[in-house]
């Protein structure tokens, strides 16, 4: 699939393999801010100048201006080389990926960002997807950036100019808090699992919404921390990052062993993805150590054989005899540091798919990194 509407690059994007610095100098109208930031981290410039087969996702001047306006703390980039290095590494993909390789099937491409800012084998990922005839990149909190100018060649590979600065993924607990999954974040804290989950490598989390916890609200007050920990562990796959694409590819149905020790079953029905009886509402939110899929039900390890009612808009609770509550459980003292609305992209985003307007497009790749330093 050729993205012909992205390819006219004008005189500044020559087909010859110019050096990175030459390309940046020739595209000052779009990339002067990036060029200025790179001058403060010569090690990154040296690495990129000698790199081969990489793809740089280059935020435009407007992208940096938008970041600065929405998050004044991002000015710390210019004063913290370690912080800036991490942010820039997240914008460099391993491999030469022309825009023609973006597809309606998501691709989770490794970047140069690794420890201490990521805890995933092979480097932190971004999601590359073709939506509504636009090449798009999704980063931490599933924040969206559009490719506005594609396939600018340089000696080490390609540059795609994007309209937002990528958001560096946060740890699972912080991701839950800042995307409105505050019941899950509070439950992890109550069960004393938050630090442990944050420290794991290569994990997959099925994250119930606050509504899902409210639906079993009459039961949560009777759960001991140990029982709650077992239920939460049933939502986690360890030592494996299962993106939506790999869950679908595993078969229909497919089973996976959880950290709790009981299997979950993945099904694809009528274009929707289910975990036991829980529907996946938002797939593929990247975290420091894996991936989160938001689901509409709390999974029950003692009711693992339950199957979905594919005709129902909302699945019945997997816990028998429970009643709902008005207030979200476990949320006392759980206060978001920022607010992010993950892009709700369908599992196989075709031409008719839509990405809703985000209430906060890009807040704080830099600020999130700064909070961890």
GIPE-V285865 format. One record per residue. RES is the residue in one small letter. PSI is psi in degrees with one decimal (* if undefined). NEAR is the number of other ideal C-beta (glycine too) atoms within 10 Angstrom. Layout:
BEGIN
res = (RES,RES)
psi = (PSI,PSI)
near = (NEAR,NEAR)
END
This chain:
BEGIN
res = (x,x,x,x,x,x,x,x,x,x,x,x,x,x,x,x,x,x,x,x,x,x,x,x,x,x,x,x,x,x,x,x,x,x,x,x,x,x,x,x,x,x,x,x,x,x,x,x,x,x,x,x,x,x,x,x,x,x,x,x,x,x,x,x,x,x,x,x,x,x,x,x,x,x,x,x,x,x,x,x,x,x,x,x,x,x,x,x,x,x,x,x,x,x,x,x,x,x,x,x,x,x,x,x,x,x,x,x,x,x,x,x,x,x,x,x,x,x,x,x,x,x,x,x,x,x,x,x,x,x,x,x,x,x,x,x,x,x,x,x,x,x,x,x,x,x,x,x,x,x,x,x,x,x,x,x,x,x,x,x,x,x,x,x,x,x,x,x,x,x,x,x,x,x,x,x,x,x,x,x,x,x,x,x,x,x,x,x,x,x,x,x,x,x,x,x,x,x,x,x,x,x,x,x,x,x,x,x,x,x,x,x,x,x,x,x,x,x,x,x,x,x,x,x,x,x,x,x,x,x,x,x,x,x,x,x,x,x,x,x,x,x,x,x,x,x,x,x,x,x,x,x,x,x,x,x,x,x,x,x,x,x,x,x,x,x,x,x,x,x,x,x,x,x,x,x,x,x,x,x,x,x,x,x,x,x,x,x,x,x,x,x,x,x,x,x,x,x,x,x,x,x,x,x,x,x,x,x,x,x,x,x,x,x,x,x,x,x,x,x,x,x,x,x,x,x,x,x,x,x,x,x,x,x,x,x,x,x,x,x,x,x,x,x,x,x,x,x,x,x,x,x,x,x,x,x,x,x,x,x,x,x,x,x,x,x,x,x,x,x,x,x,x)
psi = (118.4,129.1,72.1,-28.5,-12.6,-12.8,-26.9,114.5,-2.5,-173.8,-21.3,-15.1,76.5,153.3,-18.2,157.4,87.2,163.0,161.9,-45.2,-35.4,-41.1,-44.4,-41.8,-36.3,-17.1,36.8,-29.3,-27.2,-29.1,19.6,-35.4,-44.9,-43.4,-42.9,-43.2,-39.9,-31.3,-18.8,-6.8,75.8,-28.3,-38.9,-42.0,-44.2,-44.3,-46.1,-29.7,-24.9,-3.9,154.4,144.9,52.1,161.7,123.4,125.6,101.6,109.6,136.8,169.3,-41.6,-35.9,-45.1,-37.0,-39.2,-41.6,-46.3,-38.8,-37.6,-22.7,87.9,-26.2,-17.8,-14.8,-18.7,-18.7,-39.1,-11.0,-2.7,91.7,-35.7,-42.6,-47.5,-39.0,-44.6,-44.1,-45.5,-38.3,-33.1,-14.3,9.0,118.2,143.5,118.5,150.4,110.3,93.3,158.5,-25.1,-16.8,-6.0,141.5,163.8,-18.2,120.7,143.5,131.1,98.4,131.9,148.3,-179.8,-3.6,125.3,-159.9,144.5,3.6,-3.3,150.3,53.5,142.5,129.5,5.2,152.4,151.3,160.8,158.3,126.2,125.5,149.6,112.4,128.6,46.6,23.7,133.7,126.5,151.2,129.9,132.9,-153.5,148.4,14.2,48.8,145.0,143.8,137.4,142.1,116.9,-16.1,121.5,156.2,43.3,114.0,141.1,173.9,-25.5,-2.3,-126.8,155.3,132.2,124.5,129.7,159.1,5.4,147.0,133.6,146.4,118.2,129.5,145.6,173.2,165.2,-42.6,-45.2,-36.9,-43.2,-46.7,-46.7,-6.5,13.9,6.1,54.8,-27.7,-42.2,-44.9,-42.9,-36.6,-40.5,-39.2,-44.9,-39.6,2.4,41.6,-10.8,-51.0,-39.6,-44.7,-41.1,-28.2,-9.2,160.4,135.9,73.8,158.4,128.9,131.8,111.7,109.3,145.2,168.3,-39.4,-37.4,-41.2,-37.2,-35.8,-23.6,22.9,-32.0,-19.5,-25.0,-28.8,-17.9,-2.9,130.0,157.7,-34.7,-42.3,-42.7,-40.7,-40.3,-40.7,-45.4,-38.8,-24.5,-10.5,6.7,133.0,129.0,153.2,31.5,127.9,109.7,94.1,165.7,-36.2,-38.9,-30.7,-42.6,-42.0,-18.5,-14.0,169.5,99.8,169.0,145.6,148.8,139.0,130.0,172.2,-21.9,-22.5,-5.8,146.9,149.8,159.3,128.3,130.5,148.4,116.8,123.3,39.3,-3.8,155.5,133.0,144.4,110.8,-115.7,2.4,132.4,136.5,116.5,-45.5,110.9,156.9,56.8,116.4,140.2,174.7,-30.9,20.5,-134.3,149.1,133.9,123.3,130.9,162.4,14.8,148.7,125.8,147.0,111.2,-18.6,4.5,50.3,-17.7,-1.5,141.0,159.8,151.1,96.8,-16.0,-7.4,138.3,-34.9,134.4,145.3,149.1,146.7,-3.9,127.0,139.2,12.8,158.6,156.7,162.8,163.9,-41.4,140.9,126.3,155.5,11.4,-2.8,124.8,-0.6,107.2,119.9,141.2,-29.2,170.6,122.5,138.0,110.0,140.3,131.3,83.0,130.6,160.0,-38.9,90.3,101.3,-172.8,-26.4,-0.2,158.9,146.3,115.4,155.7,131.9,137.1,-21.0,103.1,-61.3,118.4,-59.9,61.0,-45.8,-44.1,-37.1,-40.6,-40.7,-35.8,-22.4,-6.6,*)
near = (12,9,18,10,11,21,15,9,17,10,6,16,20,15,8,8,12,18,13,22,16,14,22,24,14,17,23,13,10,21,25,15,20,23,19,14,17,18,12,15,19,11,9,19,17,10,17,22,14,10,17,8,12,21,24,25,25,24,27,23,18,14,24,20,12,17,28,16,9,15,20,10,15,22,12,16,26,13,9,17,14,11,23,20,20,25,25,24,21,28,26,22,24,17,12,14,21,17,22,16,16,24,14,15,15,23,16,18,18,18,23,22,25,17,11,11,22,25,19,22,14,12,18,25,26,23,24,24,26,24,23,13,10,16,26,22,23,26,26,27,30,26,26,26,26,18,21,17,23,23,19,24,18,23,17,21,23,20,26,26,26,25,19,24,32,26,30,28,31,28,20,29,21,23,27,29,26,22,25,18,29,23,26,33,25,23,28,27,17,18,22,12,20,22,11,14,24,19,13,18,15,17,25,23,26,26,23,27,23,19,14,25,25,18,24,23,18,15,21,20,8,7,17,9,12,9,12,18,20,18,22,23,19,22,27,20,20,15,12,14,20,22,20,23,17,15,25,18,11,14,11,13,12,17,12,16,12,20,22,18,10,15,15,21,18,22,18,17,15,8,9,14,21,24,22,24,24,27,20,21,19,20,24,25,28,29,27,27,22,28,28,27,22,26,26,19,28,28,25,21,18,11,13,17,8,19,13,21,14,14,7,10,7,12,21,14,23,21,19,11,8,17,10,12,16,6,10,21,22,20,17,11,8,19,7,14,13,19,13,25,17,25,24,15,24,17,18,15,20,11,9,8,16,12,19,11,9,18,8,16,20,25,24,26,30,25,20,26,25,16,13,14,11)
END
